[in-house]
Amino acid sequence: LKTVSRAPGARRPVKMYQRLPQVPSSASVIQGSSPAKDTSCNLLESCNGEVHSAPQPESAEEQVKSCEPGAHRLPEGLMWGITLATAVGMAILNLITILCMRKLVKLKFGLLQWVTDECGPFWGIMALVCMASLLATCCMALIFGRDPDSGSSGAPENRGWLNGNDPRNFFTLDSLVVRGTATILGNASGFPVGREGPTVTMGSNLAFLLTDWFVRNHARQWVNVGDGRASRVLVVDEDRIAAAKRVACSVGGACGMAMIFDAPIGGILYMFEEVTAVCWPVELTFRAFVGTTVCALLSKALLNCFGTDIKNFVLYEWSPQRHPWDWWDVPIMILIACVLGPFSAFHTKVCLLVGRLRKATQAKFSAWQPYAKIVDAVTFAGTCAFTCSGVACWLGRCEPLRPGDSGELVRFTCDKGYYNPVASLLLITSEGAVNLLFSRRDEGVIHPENAVYALVAYTCLNIGLTGVPAPSGNFTGTMLIGGLVGRIIGSWAGQFSSDPGGAAPSGVFAMVGSAAMLCGFKRMSLAVVWFICIASNDFNIVPPVMLSVVVSLTLAIWLKPRGYDEEQVLVRNVEFLEAEPPECMDNKKASDLMDHLPPEARLKPLASFREIRAALKFKPGADFPVVRDDGVCIGFTTRARLEAVQNACAANQMEDCSPAMSNAYANAARLSDDPAGGQRGDLERLISEELAESIGQLPPNEKMPVDRL
């Protein structure tokens, strides 16, 4: 139970060690009533710190009404309203993101081409570097100036929340705005990233805020804890609110992926593999189905209103074939999967290594933070721009444009009527490069050597990005790496094919390579196959794509059991509970997993202040077990509560109390600005204050009822 506020002017605090009848462990006692005026408090503090008015209770329940764990039991109309509001909100966010990114990218590459035509390639490259650095500077200034937690995709934290853990203050309005704006600036600056991870997190963030706003009043009730109107308290069932939020957040994440790829079913499959079946409620399937459908249709309608189409901003390639592959192409596809499966595991290991090195390097400049991180990010953005433009300038060879060639081909250093094939892969968005690789019409546009140059440059930059504080998604970038490898192997295989009709188009091999690389890196299967097939607009390639996923994922798991996302959960210390216990827990008993604490750290249900002080001095942790004389643990209490009681008794000049604790608690009782403490610490301190005032009035040398803390 958590006491957040009490009536102003009340003569006595609510005695929280009176037991409420059948109160669920997740319930929060928000307020009590004032015996002086026989009226209830009219302040209700929500989990995000906002204050709402609470209705005056005409009647109160004798027992707290609750439901089974993991269920919300909220009105259907309310939940459907949240689902539709989330879908509409994500469609609007997608429109804003797409239009802003298109403007900035067009401005950046337009400046590059104009300066190159007027002053030469060198000055064009310098202009691109300056533009990229400027956008990266704006991105970093926004992140570190407003919300440093937004300097990542947020995928590990979102995954931990959907797994059932506390998000603390991760989902706020500031984080939604900052992450969305930083995603636009980061992608426009030229970081080798996509926007999938941040967009999924933004979907969860938006749904979290909407649910918290609409649901809280439906999960609270007045309960009698004694005789008379003066003993009523308002109880909020936090578990029901959390269950509703997780359903809505899953819908929000599915909407994010659905609008990026224009694939509603793909968004559902992605979130299903992300959340896992263990945390997927039955009701969520249809809610996600409706939400993604509304979001995809509304996104298309909004873009049409602005004179464009969603296919211009997603992975999409239209070149249907009756038989896009044949049996003699299967060995080549297996070869691609055998190459990319181990490579995806190697890529993951190197990315993690770079992340550790960057973290260790930044730790050496702790006195200059966050400026050292800002300089690092801006320098890396300039490096990306210089590397991509330099490789395209010095290694790209101009080719003549042919009728019907893709409009995404980049001229750069070439005369009008020609294009630079390397620049067409590097000086363009990752979505545009993938579309070019998937094309089965432009068969001879990208030669194997051009793809090799782009592969080496982009892969190095993609690996080097790890640890840079920018909201980034690895979905499209990983697809680009796999597509380049598939295109290279497919083109070389076509040159040595003995079949009169030749091998399959190299674009088909690029799709197979993208699937093989993506599944090994993300450790997904169903969603990967669906996204690749939707991008190709050809379900005839489903069998070979599935085969490549099977081979690549098997090899990747064999070489590295955990994927990049799982490793990030560990690196960022995100609370996450796997569906099955690890093998090291086989044949273990509960006693084998217990913390071996000394007697001083174990409190009795009735403990003296001397025993409590000894426990506080000995154990640095936040929780203390309360153990009966027969050895049975009946629960836990927190350090904040025990320290509060010590200071309360010191304030009442009780015996056996340490006066030095008063100043320490006075500082700790203030609402902390430390993000590591989070809101839970604030609530703990507030309830500790209420409890301390009550228990601090006990007679001297009286045993303290620890079991009621």
N, C-alpha and C positions, 0 to 999 in steps of 0.2 A: 504494500500500500504506500502511496506517495501523497503527502499533504502539500499542496502547492500554495494555498492561501487560506487565511482565516478572516472572519468578519472584523472590519475596523471597529475598534472600541469594544470588542468582546471582553468580558470580565475574566474569562479563563480560556485556555486553549482546549482544543478537542483532545481528549485523552486517547491517543491512538493505540494504547495497549488494551483497550476494550475490544474484544473480538467481534467482528461483523459476522453475521450468520451466513455461511456458505459463500464467502467472497472468493471469486477466482483469483489465482495468483497474479494474473495480468491486470487486474482492476486497479485503478488509481482513484483514491479518495481525494477529490479536488478541493472541497471546501466543507466547512461545518456551519453551524448556525450560532447565532448570538443569543444566549439566555437572557441578556439584559432587555432586548427589544422583542424577543420571540419572533424574529424575522430571519430570513436566510441571507447568506452572502449573495451578492449579485455580480460577482466577478468569476469568470472561468478562464483559466489560462490554458491555451492549447499548446501542443508540443512544439510549435514554431515560435512561441513567445507572444502571439497575438492574443488580445483580450477581447472576449465576447461577453455579452450579457446573458446571464442565466435566468430562466423563468422562475417565478416564485412557485413553489410546489403547493398544490392544493391537497395532495395526498402523497404518501410515501409507501414504498414496498416494505414488507417485513423481511424479505429475503432478496438477495441480489439475483436477478435473472441473468443467466449466462447460456452459452451454447457449447457444443463440442469444440475441442482445440482445432485450430486451423480453419474454422468456418466463421462467416460474418453474419449470416441470417439477417441481412439488411433488405429493405424493400426492393423488389425487382425494378420498379421504375427508377429508383435512385441509381442503381448500378448501371442500368442501360443509359441513363442520362450521362453518367460519368464516362462510359465507353464512347458514346457519340461525341461528347465534348472533347475527349482526348483525340479522337480521329480527326475532327475538324481543326483542332489546334495544331496538330502535327502537319496537316496539309498546308495551313497558313505558314508555319515555320519553314516548311520545305520551299514554298514559293519565295519567301524572303531570302532564304539561303541561296537558291539557284540564281535568282536575278542579281543579287549582290556579287556572287562569285563570277558570274558571266561578265559583269561590267569590269571587275578588277582584272580578271585574266585577259580580257580583250584589250584593256588599257596597257597592261604589262607587255604583252607580245606585240601589240601595235607599236609601242614605243621602241621595242627591240628592232622591228623591221624598218621603221622610219629612220632611226639613227644609223642602222646598217646601210641603208640605201644612200643616205646623205653623207655620212662620215667614214664609212668602212666598218668591217667586222669587229675590229678591236674596240672601237667606241660603242658599237652596238652591244658587245658583251659587257662593257663597263656600265652602260645604262641599265642593262638587265640586272646586274649585280646590285646596283644602287636601289633599283625599284624593289627587288626582293628583300634587301636589307631593311628598307623603309617599312614595308608591310610586316616583316618579322618584328621590328622594333615596336610597332603599334600593337601587335599581338601580345608580346611579352609585357609591355607596359600595362595593358589592360588586365592581364592575368595576375601579375604580381601587385598591381595597384588595387585590385578589387577582390579577387578570389583565387589565391594560389592553388587551391584544390582543383580548379578547372584546367590546370596545365597538364591534363592527361585525357585519355579517352573516357576514363571512368568506368570502363568495362569490368575490371576486377571488383570494384566496390559495388557496382550494380548487380553483379553475379552473386556476391555474398549476401546482399540484401534479399534478392529473390530466393536465395537458399534458406532464408529464415532468420537472418541475423540483423542486428540493430544497425541502421544506416547512420545513426547519430545526426550530425548536421550536414550531411552530404548533399541532400536534395533541398535546395533553397531557391528562392527566386533569383538571387544574385548568381548562383551557379548556373542556372538555366540561361540567363542572359549572357553571362560572360563566356560560357562554353560555346554557345551558339555563335557569338560574334568572333571569338577566337578561332573557331573552326573555319569560318569564312576567310579570315585573314591568313591563317596558317596554310590553307590549301592554295590561296591566291599567291602567297609568297614563294611557292615552289617546293615546299617540303615534299619528299617522296611518300605521300600519304594519301589516304582516302578519307571520307567523312562517315564511314559506316559506324565505327565504334562510338564516336561522340553523339551521333544521331540517335542511336539506340538508347544511350544514357539520357539524352534530352527527352526522348519519349517517356522513359520511366520517371524522369524529374517532373515533367508536366503532369503526368497522371498522379504522381504522389501529391503534388500541391492541390490539384482539383479534388482528389479524394479527401484529403485532410480538411479542405474547406467545407465540403458538402456532407461528410459522413459523421463528423464528431458529435453533432447534436442528436444523432440517432443512436448513439452507443453510450448514452449516459442515463442515469436514473437516480432518483432520490430514494434513500433507504433509511429506515429507522434503526438506530443503534441503541436506543433506550426508550424511556417513557416520555411522551410528550413531543410537541412540535420542536422544542429546542434541541432535540437529539438527532436531527436529520442531517445527513451528509449526502453530497452529490458524488456518485461513483461513476467513473468512466472506464469501460472495458477496453483497454488498449489492445488486447489480443484481437478482438473483432475488427478494430480499425486497421490493424496491421494486415489482417487477412484480406480485407477489401482493397487495401493499397497494393498488395502484391498482385492481385488479379488485374487491377487497373494498370499497374506498371508493366506487366507482361504484355498487355494489349498495346500500350504505348511503344514498347520496344519493337513489337511486330509491325506496327504502323511505320516506324522509322525505316526498317529494312524493306517493307513493301513499297514505299514511295521512292526509295533510292534505285531499286531495280525494276520498278513497275511490275512487281510480282507479289500479289497478296498472299498466295499460298506459300511462296518462298519465305515471306516474313514469318508466317506461322511456324513453318518447319525450322527456321533459324532459332526462334525463341524456344521451341520445344527441345531442341538439342542443347540450347544454352541453359535452360532451366532444369532439364532432365525430367523424366516421367515421375520421379519421386515427389517433386514439388509442383506438379501440374494438376490443378484441380479439374474436376470433370466439367464444370461450368465454363472454364476458360476457353475451351476449344471453340465453342460457338460465339462467344464474345469476341475472341480474336478474329474469327471469320468475318463477323459483321464489321468490326472496327477497321480491319485492313481493307475490306471492300469499299467502305465509305471513304477512307483516306485516299486510296488509289484513284477512285473516280473523281473526288473533289480536287485532288492535285492536278489531274488531267484537265478538268474544267477550268480551274484558275489559270493554268498556263495558256490554255486556248484563249482565254479572255485577254491575255497580254500578247496575243499574236504569235505564239510559239507552241511547240508540242513537247510532251514529256519525253518522247523518243530521242529528242536532241540532247537530253541530259542524262540518259541512262545507257547501260551496256545493251546495245541492240544492233544486230547485223541481219540484213534481209537479202539472202541469196539462196532460195530453196532449191534443193536437188532431190530427185527421186531416189537415188542411191548415193548418199554422200560418202560411203565407205564400203569396202569389200573385205573378204576374208584375208587376202594377202596383206591388208593394212594392219591386221590385228597384231602380228609380231612387232611392228614398229611402235604401235601404241603401248604394248607391254614394255618395250625397251624404254620409252619415254617415262612410264611409271616407275620402272626400276631405277632410272637415273634420279628422278625428282623425289621419290620417297626418301632415300638416304640424304639427298641434298636438303630437303625441308627440315630434317632432324639436325643436320649440320648448321643450316641457317639459323635455327632456333638457338642452338648452343652459342653460336658466335654473337647473336643479338644479345643474349643474356650476359655474355662476357663483356661486351662493349658497355652494357648498362652498368655492370659492376665497376668497370674502370672509370666511367664518367662519374659515378656516385663517389668513388674514392677520391677522384681528382677534385670534385666540388667540395668535399669535406676539408681538403687542405686550404680552401679559400673561404672557410666559414665566416671569417670576420668581414668579408666583402659581399656577403649574400644580402639580397638576391641579385646584386648587380653582376656577379660572376656568372650566374645562370643566364641572365639576359644577354651578356656579351657572348656567351657560348652559343646560344640559340641564334642570335643575329649573325654571328660569324659562320655558323653552319648553313644558314639560309643563303648567304653570299657564296659559300663554297659550292652549294648545290647549283646555283645559277651559273657560276663560272665553269664548273665541270661539265654540265649539260651543254652549254653553248660552246665551250671550247672543243669538246669532243665532236660536236656536230660540225664546227667550222673546219677543224683540221683533218678529220677522218671521213666526213661525208663527201660524196661525189654527186654532182648534179645529174639528174636524170630528166629526160623530156616528159612532160605531161601527155597522157593519152586521152582520147575522148572517153568519158565515162569514169575517169579516175575519181577517187574519193576527194571530197572537198576539204578533208582534214589534213591533206598533205601540206607541209610547210616549205615555203620558198627559202627563207633566211638568206644565205649568201649567194643564191642562184639568181639568174636573170628571170624575167617574166616568161612564163611558158615552161619553166623547169621547176623541179622540187628537190629538196635535200632529204634523202631517205632516213638518215640518222636524226636530223632535226625533227622529222615527222614522228619519231618515237620518243624524243626527249624534250623537245620544246613544245609540249602540248600537255593537256591534262591526262592523268592516268586512264580515265575512262575513254578518251579519244584514242590513246595508243592501243588499248585493248580492243576497241572496235576495229582498228586498222589491222591488228593481228588476226582477229577472227574472220576477216573478210575472205570470202571464197571467190570474189570477183577480181580483186586486185592481186592476182596470183604472182606476178613478177614485179610488183611494186617494191617490196622489201626483200632484198637479197640476203642470204645467210650471213655474209660478212657484216652487213649493216646491223643485223640483229645481234651479232656477237658484240660489236662495239657498244650498242645500247645496253645489252645484258650486263656487261662488266661494269659500266658506269652506274646504271640504276641500282644494281644489287649492292654495290659498295656504299652508295648513298643511303639506301634503305636500311642497311645494317647500321651505318653510322648514326642514324636518326635515334636509335634506342637511347632513352634517358633524356632526350631534349624535352623540356617542359612545354610541349605543344599538344593540343587535343588532336590525336591522330588515329586513323583506322588503318589496319593492315590488310583488309579484305582485297581491295582493288590493287594495291601494290603487289601483294603476293600473286594475284592472278596475272599481273603483267609479267612478273619474273617467269612464272610457269609457262605463259603463252610464248615468251621469247624462246625458251628452251624447246618447246614443242615445235615452234615454227622452224627453228634451226635444224632439228633432227628430221622433221618432215621434209624440208627442202632438200637436204642431202640424200635422204632415202629416195626421193623422187628422181634424182639424177641417176641412181643405180638400179631403178626398178626394171625388171625384165618383162613386166606386163605391158602389152601393146597400148592399153589405155592409160598407163602410168599409175602412180600411187594416188591416193586421195588428195584433195586440195590441201595445201599447207595450213589453211585456216582451220581445218578439222583437227589437225595435229596440235595447233595452238590451243584449241578448246580442250583437248585431252590433257595437254600439259598444264593448263590453268587449273583444271580440276585436280590433277595429281598433286600439284604444289599446294593448292589451297587446303585440301583435305589433310595433308600431312602437317601443315602449319597450324590450322585451326582445330583439327581433330573432329571434323564434322563430315557427314556423308550425304544424308538425304538433302539437306539444304544446298550443298555444293552442286550436286547433280541438277537440282531444279534450277538454280540460278544460271548455270552454264547453258542449259537447254533453253531457258527463256531468252537469254542473251542471243543465242544463235537462231531463235525462232524456228527450230527444227528438232522435233522429238525423235527423228530417226537416229540421232547420234546417242540416244540414251544408253543402249547396251555397251558400246565401247567406253563411254564416259564412266559408267558404273564399274566396268572392268578395271579401268585405270585407277579408280578410287580404291577398289579392293586391294590391288597390288601395292599402291603407294602407301596407303594407310597401314597396311600390315608391316611393311618394312620400316616405316617411321616409328610405329609403336615398339617394334623390336629393338630399334637402335636407341630410341629415347621414349620411355614410357609416358612422360608428361609432355603435353604440348605447350606452346608459348603462353596461352591464356592461363593454364594451370600453374605454370611457373610464376607468372605475374601475380597471381593470388598469393603465392608464398612470399615473393619478394616484397610485396606491399603490405604483408601481415594482415591480410583480409581474413576475417573469420568465415570459415567455410567448412561445412560438414558433408563429407562424401556419403553417397548412398549406402556404401558398404564399408565396414571397418577395414583398416589395412591388415595385411597378413601378419604384421608383428603383434597384433592383438589376438591372434588365434590361440585358443586354449588358455586365455587369461581369465582370472577371476577379478571381481570388482576390487578385492583387497589388494591385488597386485598393481592396480592403477591409482591407488590412493596416494595423496601427498603424505610423506612421513614427517609429521609435525611433532615438535617437542611438547611436553605437557603444558608449558606456559602459553602456547598458542591455541590451546583448546579451552574454550570457556564452558563453564557450567550454566545450566538454566538460571541459577541464582548465584551471581558472582560478586565478590567484593570489589571496590574500586582499586585496591592494591593489585588484585589479579588482573583486572582489565588493563591497568597501566603496565604491568609486566608483559602482557600480550602485545600491547601496542609498541613497546620498545623492542620486542624480539622479532616480530614478523613484519617484513616490509610490504606485504601484499595488501590487497584491498578487502578481502573477505576472511572471516573467522568462523570456524565451525562451532556450533553449540552442541555439546555432547552430554547426555545424561550419565548418571553414575553407573548404569549398566552397560555403557559403551555405545549406545545407540545415538547416532547423529540426528537431531531433530530439525536441523536447519542451519542457516548461515546468517551472520550479521556483518555489517560493513565497518570499515575503519572510520568513515565519516561520522557514522552514528555514535560510535563509541567515543570518539574525540569530542563530539558535541556534548555528550553527557558529562564527560570529565570537566569540560569548561563550565557547564551549567552548575555542577556541584561546587566548582571553585568560585563561581559568582555568588552562590548562596553560602559560602564560607563553611562548607561541610568538611568534616575531618577526612583525612587521607586523600585529599585532592591536591593537585599540583597547581599553584597559582601561575606558573610560567605558561601553562597551557592556554590561558585566557587570550593573550595577545595573538598566539598562533591561530586560535580558532576565529578570532575576530577578522583576521585576514582571509582565512579559508572560507568563512561564511559568505563573503561577498560573491556576487555572481562572477564567475571566472571568465576572463577573456582568453584563456588558454584553449586553443582548439583541441588539444589532446584530451582535455577534461570533458568537453562536450556537455550536452544538455543533461545527460544522466547524472553527472556530478552535481549540477545545479539543483536538481530535484532531491538528490540525496542530502545535500546540505540543508535544504529547506525543511525536509521532514525531520532532519536531525535537530533543527532548532525547536520545532514543536515538541518533539519527544524530550528534548533536554529540559525545557521549561517545566514539563510535567514531572519527569523523574527527578529533576533537580530539587523538588519540594519534599522529597522523602526525608524522613528523620535521619540524623547523623548515624553513621555506621550501619545503616540498613542495607541489606542485600539488594542489588539492583536486578530487576527482572530482565535479564539479557534475552530470554527466550521470546519476549514480546517486542524486541527490536528487529 
